[in-house]
Amino acid sequence: YVSVVLFTADLRLYDHPPLRAALSGRRQVVPLFVRDPGVAAAGFAAPNRLAFLADCLRDLDAGLRERGGRLVVRSGDVVEAVCKVAAESDADEVHMAAGVSAYAQARERRLRRALEAEGRRLHVHDSVVTAVPPGAVTPASSDHFAVFTPYFRQWSGQRLRDVLAAPRSVRVPAGVGSEELPSRAALSGLSPGLAEGGEAMGRKRLTAWLRSGVAGYADRHDDLAGDATSRLSPHLHFGTLSPVELVHRARGAAGPGGEAFVRQVAWRDFHHQVLAARPGAATTDYRTKHDRWRSERTARDDIRAWREGRTGYPVVDAAMRQLLHEGWMHNRARLLTASFLAKTLYVDWRIGARHFLDLLVDGDMADNQLNWQWVAGTGTDTRPNRVLNPVTQARRHDPDGAYVRRWVPELRGVAGGAVHEPWKLPAPDRAALGAYPDPIVDLADGLARFRRARSRG
Ligand code: FAD
């Protein structure tokens, strides 16, 4: 007997329920990845993520080869490609992980229909992409939680399944052809400091994090210059690490660091269960509708300055330049740059979310869109009118200014926390800053505009 395993956002061999199920009864398996042009057509194929994906596929193939198998890569509509491979290999079943986005849900429905029409079965596995499956915990009166704290209480009480070992051997039937694996070398427009993908890399990072990072997480996670978070987000996005394994192992790391870290990982499940229940929330306001955003044309120069890291607010500019350079940004920096765009500049959150998705190596439909909504006050924040002041944020989370000096070379000569308010420097010192811009907006004006717009509903 032959099974096909369709890999999607689960590019790993460790703790992989679909692969484990497909191999049971000593079956042969076709490990398949489909490069679906639908993903690119939806604007989701950003170069940084394609590069990380290419690393992941190569590493997955290498891992399979060590076990006697190989990865089969095909291009085209995912449903047609899976059916074709199933027919070529005479497979009677296909295994895959459950997904949450509108795209993933539609893919699953279409695939089930097409396979069943040919007499084959589709098995969809939970707890592969998230630790707790969407819908596994719900409040009494709804199909999902709209507020994190009660969600987290129930989430914490769930018993997670045991972690599965990686398979020792994978037998792939002969004669199933594969395209060449994609390679990052063939891509252009990549962020120069982009991280390397792949399961081996993810596991290495996880081990190092559990050994020497997580213990300090509760105290240091908001320290911008300290860069003391796990940077596991792209590995969770592409599934090179299992969220179930991550939670089990982080819980084993005693102390407040482990607890705080697990709570943060639960935020990821939280956003996934919102999107699974309301797939439209990727683009439409989730809870409170706002339609008085400044038009893209009026705000054009401000949007460009924000994207390029030239707003005149050093911590915002540092963060936006980190995003351009690494395809990644610290969570605190994401919060304050998103608040600056959506609330201080009063620009539609979708414009900011799009820019993040164009660059973020961990760019994710659930986590990006719903975090943007949270910040913009249209989503799940229970205090939707809070506005983060970038100067206060900078003083609190980059007190010495080291983060700003790392990313904004024009300001490297300014010592200490004074770097956060260059407009307050004596005139000769300011003149020495060269091309560094003046603030594009007065914070008090921005706040007044925000309050006016929101009070009109
Ligand atoms: P750590 O602090 O080490 O946290 C561990 C893991 O927990 C992360 O890898 C992530 O999977 C999860 N996590 C932490 N915070 C959040 C959160 N607020 N929401 C959901 N999951 C979380 N995260 C993404 O993975 N993809 C995105 O596209 C994304 N876009 C964001 C956009 C905005 C405007 C904001 C405010 C946050 C966004 N986040 C996104 C959440 C968070 O900023 C990143 O997950 C985090 O910065 C990744 O770094 P890390 O792995 O070092 O995190």
Boltz pocket constraint, residues with backbone or C-beta under 6 A from the ligand:
constraints:
  - pocket:
      binder: B
      contacts: [[A, 221], [A, 229], [A, 230], [A, 231], [A, 232], [A, 233], [A, 234], [A, 236], [A, 237], [A, 261], [A, 264], [A, 265], [A, 266], [A, 267], [A, 268], [A, 269], [A, 271], [A, 329], [A, 330], [A, 331], [A, 332], [A, 334], [A, 335], [A, 338], [A, 356], [A, 360], [A, 362], [A, 363], [A, 364], [A, 365], [A, 367], [A, 368], [A, 369], [A, 371], [A, 372], [A, 375]]
      max_distance: 6.0
